[in-house]
C-alpha cells in the first residue's frame, strides 16, 4: 500500500512543480506567504511541490515507516472494523 501512496504523492508533487504557474494563476497570491516569508507565492508553490516529491519518494521507499507504523497501529486500534 505504501508503494501506491508514495507514487500518488510523488506524481502530485511533480505535477505541482510543472504546473506551478497555472496553480498561481488559479489561486492568486498567498497573502500570508507574501507578507511573512522571504520568497513569493510562486516560489512557495514550487517548494511545496518539491517537498511532496521528496515525501512521496520517502514513503515509496519505506523510509518513513517509523512514523507510519505507530499511526496505522493507533488507527487500527481506535477504529476497529471487525469486532
N, C-alpha and C positions, 0 to 999 in steps of 0.2 A: 504494500500500500504506500510506503514511503517513496517508492520509485515513481508512482503516479503523481503524488502530491509535489515531489521535487521537480518533476518535468513540467507540471502545470504552472508552478510558481516561477520557474525559470523562463518559461515561454511568456508569461505575463510581464516579467521584468524586461525581457528582450523587446517585446512589443512596446512597452512604456518608453524605452530609450529610443527606439526607432521613430515612434510617433509622438515624441515629446512636444514638438511644435503644434501639432494638431490638438493635443491634450491642453496645451496652454491656451490656444485659441478658443477651445470649448469652455474651459474653466475661468480664464482670465487670470489676473494677478492674484496671488495668495497674499492677502494683506499682512498676516502675521509674519510670513517669511520676508516680505519686503521691508517690514518695519524692524524686526528683531534680529534677522540673520545678515551675515555679511554678503551673501550672494543674492541672486534673483530667483524669481519663481521658476524660470526656465531651467536654471541650474539645479534647483531643488527637485524638480520633476525628473530630471536625468539621474540625479544622485539616488532618488527613491527607486528608480528602475534598476540601477546597478546594485543597490542593497538587496532588492528582490532576486536578482540573478545569483548573487553570492549565497543568499539564504536558500534558494532553490537547489543550488549545487551541494550545499552542506546537507540538506535534507535528503537529496538524491543519493549521496554517498554514505549516509548513515552517520555522519559526524556529529549530529545533534541528538543522538539517542539518549544522552544523559539528561536532556531536558524533556524529550517527548515521552520517554518511558514512564517517568513518575506522573506526568499529566494524563497519559492514557490509563494508567492504573487507577488514578483517582477518579477519572471519568467513568470507568467501568464499575467501580465500586459504588459510586454515587448514583448512577443512572442504570441500574440493573434491568436488563430486558427479560432475562429468564429468571423465574422465581423458584 
